[in-house]
Amino acid sequence: MHQRNGMQILLIDDELTILEALEEMLELEGFSVTCFSDPESALAQVQPDMPAVILSDVRMPGLDGLALLGMVKAIDTDLPVVLMSGHGDIPMAIAAVKEGAFDFLEKPLTPEKLIIRLQQASEQRAQNLQDRKLQQNPQGRPAIEQFIIGEAPATQQIREQVLALSQTSVDTIIYGETGSGKDVVARALHEFSDRHEQRFVAINCGGMTESIIESELFGHEAGSFTSANRRHIGKIEAANGGTLFLDEIESMPISVQIKLLRVLQDRCIERVGGSELIPVSLTVIAASKDDLAQMSERGEFRKDLYYRLNVASLRIPPLRERPEDAVALFRFYSLQAGQRFSKSVPALEPEQIMKLQQYDWPGNVRELKNAADRFVIGIAGDGFNLARTGEQSDDQETGLESRIDEYERQLIIEALKANQGIVNKAADYLSLTRKTLYRKMKKHDLDKWDFKLQED
């Protein structure tokens, strides 16, 4: 399972059986959990700005939960602490909340309520850390994490590349499938460069005739062609001092490519129908869904333009290769949709989170954004819908999947029976990791205690 918001749950309880049971349940729900039976050991791990939520028992020998709460708040006043107690009463709960606890829950815990409160605490912590980064930014600009969202290793690498390249102002090619977010990365390259106070000018080269794209890029003088009633400033001239973003550059006509190469070499333009050379200073970012090197070998793209643009290049992996990012992106676009449509954003259920991570996203981030809009509005549409389960149209495939699931369930039951419900032994018996077996047990609604009782 993927970590929720990249948050860690620091779980503290001196009763080992409760500690183990809570760890199993929370890991199955997608949380990353670190357990402590000793509150002092947990406190030693607490640091300012750590991406974590603390879930602690109140009644513990030595250092109790209320004292722990005070010490945590002294380290980081915004770090969420959820307290739980089997001996809880109203005065204790009031005292805990007064001291800054995120919540106070009574044992025996209600799993649904615990999961919802931990998720809310995680989201609050993530937002708090994001706000801190923004405040710490000396230029007062948003942090890179607010532009390029996600915690997948590939996404973190893209952020590092963007920050490095933005300081150089070199011409760059961004590769990626349709809808993968090439325009977002281009905008980030501009925003974190020294040109960020100047214009970011974008043009999509796809679907334009040769004459239109030439006029759009280079501009034209009045009377240069029949409908040219007045002078038109082109995109290149408009981007002077800033950044020009050429999306779908693989679609640019060869004749226009020749003129663009001249601009990149000389940093001067000549309007259509004009003779004046106009100097321009700008960074050019091109985006393509196709490999320009291969296109140039086939004669479909000018080699000299490819080499001139390819000072640096970035590749954005499709969303299906970075499923860790799907949930963070979905939450981001859901919040945007909530503001746009003046609607409250529903909380994501564990099953919905799993569905987001398991879907292939053929339309990439663009498809995810549309799905987030539908989720907030509460409507269904073509493609992925989070509010309803997709129906299989192929009955034979459904039947096969059902038979495979039943076979898997029987194998797990046999393993649990053979090992008296001891999950570690059953996992070894099936050559699975403990976490994988727990996930499959939840899927098939199997409880290890049922098999322990049978043996007893």
C-alpha positions as CSV (number, residue, x, y, z in Angstrom):
1,M,0.0,0.0,0.0
2,H,1.1,3.5,-0.7
3,Q,1.6,6.0,2.2
4,R,-1.3,8.5,2.6
5,N,0.1,12.0,1.9
6,G,3.6,10.6,2.6
7,M,2.7,10.8,6.3
8,Q,4.1,8.5,9.1
9,I,1.9,7.4,12.0
10,L,3.9,7.2,15.3
11,L,1.8,4.7,17.2
12,I,2.5,4.6,21.0
13,D,0.9,2.1,23.5
14,D,2.5,0.1,26.3
15,E,0.2,-2.9,25.6
16,L,1.9,-5.0,22.9
17,T,-1.3,-6.8,21.8
18,I,-3.1,-3.5,21.2
19,L,0.0,-2.1,19.5
20,E,0.2,-5.1,17.1
21,A,-3.6,-5.1,16.3
22,L,-3.6,-1.3,15.6
23,E,-0.5,-1.6,13.4
24,E,-2.1,-4.4,11.3
25,M,-5.3,-2.5,10.9
26,L,-3.7,0.9,10.0
27,E,-1.2,-0.7,7.5
28,L,-4.1,-2.4,5.8
29,E,-5.7,1.0,5.4
30,G,-2.7,2.4,3.7
31,F,-0.9,4.2,6.6
32,S,2.8,3.9,7.2
33,V,3.2,3.0,10.9
34,T,6.1,3.1,13.3
35,C,5.4,1.5,16.7
36,F,6.7,2.4,20.1
37,S,5.8,0.6,23.4
38,D,7.9,3.2,25.3
39,P,6.8,6.9,25.0
40,E,10.3,8.2,25.7
41,S,11.6,6.4,22.7
42,A,8.9,7.9,20.5
43,L,9.6,11.4,21.8
44,A,13.2,11.0,20.8
45,Q,12.1,10.6,17.2
46,V,9.9,13.7,17.1
47,Q,11.4,16.6,15.1
48,P,10.2,19.9,13.9
49,D,8.6,19.8,10.4
50,M,8.4,16.0,10.3
51,P,5.6,14.6,8.1
52,A,3.9,12.7,10.9
53,V,0.8,12.2,13.1
54,I,1.1,10.8,16.6
55,L,-1.5,8.3,17.9
56,S,-0.8,7.6,21.6
57,D,-2.4,5.9,24.6
58,V,-3.0,8.1,27.6
59,R,-2.4,5.7,30.5
60,M,1.2,4.6,30.3
61,P,3.8,4.1,33.0
62,G,6.4,6.8,33.4
63,L,5.3,9.4,30.8
64,D,1.5,9.5,30.2
65,G,-0.2,10.7,27.1
66,L,-1.0,14.2,28.4
67,A,2.6,14.8,29.4
68,L,3.7,13.5,26.0
69,L,1.3,15.9,24.3
70,G,2.9,18.9,26.1
71,M,6.4,17.8,25.1
72,V,5.5,17.2,21.5
73,K,3.9,20.7,21.3
74,A,7.1,22.2,22.7
75,I,9.0,20.6,19.7
76,D,6.4,21.5,17.0
77,T,3.2,23.2,18.0
78,D,1.4,22.1,14.9
79,L,2.2,18.4,15.0
80,P,-1.2,16.6,15.3
81,V,-1.5,14.3,18.4
82,V,-4.5,11.9,18.7
83,L,-4.9,10.5,22.2
84,M,-6.8,7.3,23.1
85,S,-7.7,5.9,26.5
86,G,-9.8,3.0,27.9
87,H,-10.3,5.1,31.0
88,G,-11.3,8.3,29.3
89,D,-13.8,10.7,30.8
90,I,-15.1,14.1,29.9
91,P,-12.7,16.1,32.0
92,M,-9.7,14.3,30.6
93,A,-11.0,14.8,27.0
94,I,-11.5,18.5,27.7
95,A,-8.0,18.8,29.2
96,A,-6.5,17.0,26.2
97,V,-8.2,19.2,23.6
98,K,-7.3,22.3,25.6
99,E,-3.7,21.3,25.6
100,G,-3.8,21.1,21.8
101,A,-4.7,17.5,21.1
102,F,-6.1,16.9,17.6
103,D,-8.7,14.5,19.1
104,F,-9.4,12.3,22.0
105,L,-10.8,8.8,21.3
106,E,-12.1,6.2,23.8
107,K,-11.2,2.5,23.7
108,P,-12.4,0.2,22.4
109,L,-11.7,2.2,19.3
110,T,-14.2,2.4,16.4
111,P,-12.0,1.6,13.3
112,E,-14.0,3.8,10.9
113,K,-13.8,6.8,13.2
114,L,-10.1,6.3,13.9
115,I,-9.2,6.0,10.2
116,I,-11.2,9.2,9.3
117,R,-9.6,11.2,12.1
118,L,-6.1,10.0,11.2
119,Q,-6.7,10.9,7.6
120,Q,-8.0,14.3,8.6
121,A,-5.0,14.8,10.8
122,S,-2.6,13.7,8.0
123,E,-4.2,16.1,5.5
124,Q,-4.0,19.0,8.1
125,R,-0.4,18.2,8.7
126,A,0.4,18.1,4.9
127,Q,-1.3,21.4,4.4
128,N,0.6,22.9,7.4
129,L,4.0,21.8,6.1
130,Q,3.1,23.1,2.6
131,D,2.2,26.5,4.1
132,R,5.4,26.6,6.0
133,K,7.4,26.0,2.8
134,L,5.6,28.9,1.2
135,Q,6.3,31.2,4.1
136,Q,10.0,30.2,4.1
137,N,10.4,31.0,0.4
138,P,12.4,34.2,0.3
139,Q,10.8,35.4,-2.9
140,G,7.3,34.9,-1.6
141,R,6.6,32.5,-4.5
142,P,4.9,29.1,-4.1
143,A,7.2,26.2,-3.4
144,I,8.1,23.8,-6.2
145,E,5.9,21.1,-4.5
146,Q,2.9,23.3,-5.2
147,F,3.6,23.3,-8.9
148,I,4.8,19.7,-9.4
149,I,2.7,17.6,-7.1
150,G,3.5,14.0,-6.0
151,E,5.9,11.9,-4.0
152,A,7.0,9.3,-6.5
153,P,10.8,9.1,-6.9
154,A,10.4,10.1,-10.6
155,T,8.4,13.2,-9.6
156,Q,10.9,14.2,-6.9
157,Q,13.6,13.9,-9.6
158,I,11.7,16.1,-12.0
159,R,11.4,18.8,-9.3
160,E,15.2,18.6,-8.7
161,Q,15.8,18.9,-12.5
162,V,13.4,21.9,-12.8
163,L,15.1,23.8,-10.0
164,A,18.6,23.1,-11.5
165,L,17.5,24.0,-15.1
166,S,15.6,27.1,-14.2
167,Q,18.8,28.7,-12.9
168,T,20.5,28.3,-16.3
169,S,17.8,29.6,-18.8
170,V,18.8,27.1,-21.4
171,D,16.5,26.0,-24.1
172,T,14.8,22.7,-23.1
173,I,12.7,19.9,-24.6
174,I,10.0,18.3,-22.4
175,Y,8.9,14.8,-23.4
176,G,5.7,13.1,-22.2
177,E,2.4,11.5,-23.2
178,T,-0.6,13.6,-23.9
179,G,-2.1,14.9,-20.6
180,S,1.0,14.1,-18.5
181,G,1.6,17.7,-17.4
182,K,4.2,19.0,-19.8
183,D,2.7,22.5,-19.6
184,V,2.9,22.4,-15.8
185,V,6.6,21.6,-15.9
186,A,7.2,24.3,-18.5
187,R,5.4,26.8,-16.3
188,A,7.5,25.7,-13.3
189,L,10.7,26.2,-15.3
190,H,9.6,29.8,-15.9
191,E,8.4,30.5,-12.4
192,F,11.7,29.4,-10.7
193,S,13.9,31.2,-13.2
194,D,15.2,34.8,-13.1
195,R,12.7,35.6,-15.8
196,H,9.7,34.8,-13.6
197,E,8.6,38.5,-13.5
198,Q,8.4,38.6,-17.3
199,R,5.8,36.9,-19.5
200,F,5.3,33.2,-20.0
201,V,3.8,32.9,-23.6
202,A,2.5,29.6,-24.8
203,I,1.5,28.4,-28.2
204,N,0.2,25.0,-29.4
205,C,1.8,24.1,-32.7
206,G,-0.7,21.3,-33.4
207,G,-3.6,21.8,-35.8
208,M,-2.4,25.1,-37.3
209,T,-1.8,25.8,-41.0
210,E,1.6,26.9,-42.0
211,S,0.5,30.5,-42.6
212,I,-1.4,30.8,-39.3
213,I,1.4,29.5,-37.2
214,E,4.0,31.6,-39.0
215,S,1.9,34.7,-38.3
216,E,1.2,33.7,-34.7
217,L,4.9,33.1,-34.0
218,F,6.6,35.9,-35.9
219,G,3.8,38.5,-36.2
220,H,3.1,40.5,-39.3
221,E,3.0,44.0,-40.6
222,A,-0.2,45.7,-41.8
223,G,-0.9,44.9,-45.4
224,S,1.4,41.9,-45.5
225,F,-1.5,39.7,-46.7
226,T,-5.2,40.3,-47.6
227,S,-6.7,40.2,-44.1
228,A,-3.7,41.9,-42.4
229,N,-5.4,45.2,-41.5
230,R,-3.0,46.2,-38.8
231,R,0.3,45.2,-37.3
232,H,0.3,42.0,-35.2
233,I,2.9,41.2,-32.6
234,G,3.8,37.5,-32.6
235,K,4.3,35.1,-29.7
236,I,8.1,35.2,-29.9
237,E,8.2,39.0,-29.7
238,A,5.6,39.0,-26.9
239,A,7.8,36.6,-24.9
240,N,10.8,38.9,-25.1
241,G,12.5,39.0,-21.7
242,G,10.5,35.9,-20.6
243,T,9.8,32.4,-21.7
244,L,8.2,31.0,-24.9
245,F,6.5,27.6,-24.6
246,L,6.1,25.6,-27.9
247,D,3.7,22.8,-27.2
248,E,3.4,19.9,-29.7
249,I,6.4,21.1,-31.5
250,E,6.5,17.8,-33.4
251,S,3.5,19.2,-35.4
252,M,5.3,22.3,-36.6
253,P,5.7,22.5,-40.4
254,I,9.2,22.1,-41.7
255,S,9.2,25.6,-43.4
256,V,8.4,27.2,-40.0
257,Q,11.0,25.1,-38.3
258,I,13.7,26.7,-40.5
259,K,12.6,30.2,-39.5
260,L,12.5,29.2,-35.8
261,L,16.0,27.8,-36.0
262,R,17.2,31.2,-37.3
263,V,15.5,32.9,-34.4
264,L,17.2,30.5,-31.9
265,Q,20.6,31.1,-33.5
266,D,20.5,34.8,-34.0
267,R,18.0,35.8,-31.3
268,C,16.3,38.1,-33.8
269,I,13.0,38.0,-35.5
270,E,11.5,39.5,-38.7
271,R,7.8,40.0,-38.9
272,V,5.9,38.6,-41.9
273,G,5.9,41.4,-44.5
274,G,8.6,43.4,-42.7
275,S,12.3,43.9,-43.1
276,E,13.3,45.1,-39.6
277,L,15.3,42.7,-37.5
278,I,14.0,42.8,-33.9
279,P,16.3,41.5,-31.2
280,V,14.7,39.1,-28.6
281,S,16.0,37.7,-25.4
282,L,14.1,34.7,-24.2
283,T,14.2,31.0,-23.1
284,V,12.5,28.5,-25.3
285,I,10.8,25.4,-23.9
286,A,9.5,22.9,-26.4
287,A,7.2,20.0,-25.6
288,S,6.6,16.8,-27.6
289,K,4.8,13.5,-27.1
290,D,7.1,11.9,-29.8
291,D,10.8,11.3,-29.8
292,L,12.3,14.2,-31.8
293,A,15.6,12.4,-32.2
294,Q,13.8,9.5,-34.0
295,M,11.7,11.9,-36.0
296,S,14.8,13.8,-37.2
297,E,16.4,10.5,-38.3
298,R,13.3,9.8,-40.3
299,G,13.4,13.3,-41.9
300,E,10.1,14.3,-40.1
301,F,11.8,17.0,-38.0
302,R,14.8,19.1,-38.8
303,K,18.0,17.7,-37.2
304,D,19.6,21.1,-36.8
305,L,16.5,22.5,-34.9
306,Y,16.4,19.3,-32.7
307,Y,20.1,19.8,-31.8
308,R,19.6,23.5,-31.1
309,L,16.7,22.9,-28.8
310,N,18.1,19.9,-27.1
311,V,20.5,21.7,-24.8
312,A,18.6,20.0,-22.0
313,S,15.6,17.6,-21.9
314,L,13.1,16.3,-19.3
315,R,11.0,13.2,-19.5
316,I,7.7,13.1,-17.6
317,P,6.6,9.5,-16.9
318,P,2.9,8.6,-17.5
319,L,0.7,8.5,-14.4
320,R,0.4,4.7,-14.5
321,E,4.2,4.5,-13.8
322,R,3.9,6.7,-10.7
323,P,0.7,5.5,-8.9
324,E,1.9,7.1,-5.7
325,D,1.0,10.5,-7.2
326,A,-2.6,9.7,-8.2
327,V,-4.1,10.4,-4.7
328,A,-2.1,13.6,-4.0
329,L,-3.0,14.9,-7.5
330,F,-6.7,13.9,-7.1
331,R,-6.9,15.7,-3.7
332,F,-5.3,18.8,-5.2
333,Y,-7.7,19.0,-8.2
334,S,-10.7,18.1,-5.9
335,L,-9.9,21.1,-3.7
336,Q,-9.6,23.3,-6.8
337,A,-12.9,22.0,-8.1
338,G,-14.5,22.6,-4.7
339,Q,-13.5,26.3,-4.8
340,R,-14.5,26.6,-8.5
341,F,-18.0,25.0,-8.0
342,S,-18.5,26.3,-4.4
343,K,-18.9,22.7,-3.2
344,S,-17.5,20.8,-0.2
345,V,-15.0,18.1,-1.1
346,P,-16.0,14.6,0.1
347,A,-13.4,12.7,2.1
348,L,-11.8,9.8,0.2
349,E,-12.6,6.3,1.5
350,P,-9.9,3.6,1.7
351,E,-11.5,1.7,-1.2
352,Q,-11.5,4.9,-3.3
353,I,-7.8,5.5,-2.6
354,M,-7.0,2.0,-3.7
355,K,-9.0,2.5,-6.8
356,L,-7.2,5.7,-7.7
357,Q,-3.8,3.9,-7.3
358,Q,-4.8,0.8,-9.3
359,Y,-6.3,2.6,-12.3
360,D,-4.0,2.9,-15.4
361,W,-5.0,6.5,-16.3
362,P,-4.6,6.3,-20.1
363,G,-5.4,10.1,-20.2
364,N,-2.9,10.8,-17.5
365,V,-3.2,13.9,-15.3
366,R,-5.8,15.5,-17.6
367,E,-8.1,12.5,-17.2
368,L,-7.6,12.6,-13.4
369,K,-8.5,16.3,-13.2
370,N,-11.7,15.6,-15.1
371,A,-12.5,12.7,-12.7
372,A,-11.8,15.0,-9.7
373,D,-14.3,17.6,-11.1
374,R,-17.0,14.9,-11.5
375,F,-16.3,13.5,-8.0
376,V,-16.8,17.0,-6.4
377,I,-19.9,17.8,-8.5
378,G,-21.3,14.3,-7.9
379,I,-21.9,13.2,-11.5
380,A,-20.8,10.2,-13.6
381,G,-19.2,10.5,-17.0
382,D,-17.2,8.7,-19.6
383,G,-14.1,7.0,-18.3
384,F,-13.0,6.8,-14.7
385,N,-15.6,7.5,-12.0
386,L,-14.7,7.3,-8.3
387,A,-18.3,7.4,-7.0
388,R,-19.3,4.1,-8.7
389,T,-17.7,0.8,-9.5
390,G,-17.0,0.2,-13.1
391,E,-18.9,-2.7,-14.7
392,Q,-17.2,-5.4,-16.7
393,S,-18.6,-5.7,-20.1
394,D,-17.0,-9.0,-20.8
395,D,-18.9,-11.7,-18.9
396,Q,-16.3,-14.3,-19.6
397,E,-13.5,-12.2,-18.2
398,T,-15.6,-11.5,-15.1
399,G,-16.2,-15.2,-14.6
400,L,-12.5,-16.0,-14.9
401,E,-11.6,-13.3,-12.4
402,S,-14.2,-14.6,-10.0
403,R,-12.8,-18.1,-10.3
404,I,-9.3,-16.9,-9.7
405,D,-10.4,-14.9,-6.7
406,E,-12.1,-17.9,-5.2
407,Y,-9.1,-20.1,-5.8
408,E,-6.9,-17.5,-4.1
409,R,-9.3,-17.4,-1.2
410,Q,-9.2,-21.1,-0.7
411,L,-5.4,-21.2,-0.7
412,I,-5.3,-18.5,2.0
413,I,-7.9,-20.4,4.1
414,E,-5.9,-23.6,3.8
415,A,-2.7,-21.8,4.8
416,L,-4.3,-20.1,7.8
417,K,-5.8,-23.4,8.9
418,A,-2.5,-25.2,8.6
419,N,-0.8,-22.5,10.7
420,Q,-3.5,-21.9,13.3
421,G,-4.1,-18.4,12.2
422,I,-0.5,-17.3,12.7
423,V,-0.1,-14.8,9.9
424,N,3.8,-14.8,9.7
425,K,3.8,-18.6,9.2
426,A,0.9,-18.5,6.7
427,A,2.7,-15.9,4.7
428,D,5.9,-18.0,4.6
429,Y,3.8,-21.0,3.6
430,L,2.4,-19.0,0.7
431,S,5.7,-17.3,-0.2
432,L,4.1,-13.9,0.4
433,T,5.1,-10.9,2.5
434,R,3.1,-10.4,5.7
435,K,1.7,-7.1,4.5
436,T,0.6,-8.7,1.2
437,L,-1.1,-11.5,3.0
438,Y,-3.0,-9.0,5.3
439,R,-4.1,-7.1,2.2
440,K,-5.4,-10.3,0.5
441,M,-7.1,-11.4,3.8
442,K,-8.9,-8.1,3.9
443,K,-9.9,-8.4,0.3
444,H,-11.4,-11.9,1.0
445,D,-12.9,-10.9,4.4
446,L,-10.8,-13.3,6.4
447,D,-9.9,-12.9,10.0
448,K,-6.9,-14.7,11.6
449,W,-8.8,-15.0,14.9
450,D,-11.4,-17.3,13.2
451,F,-8.7,-19.8,12.5
452,K,-7.2,-19.6,16.0
453,L,-10.6,-20.2,17.5
454,Q,-11.2,-23.2,15.2
455,E,-7.9,-24.8,16.4
456,D,-8.8,-24.1,20.1
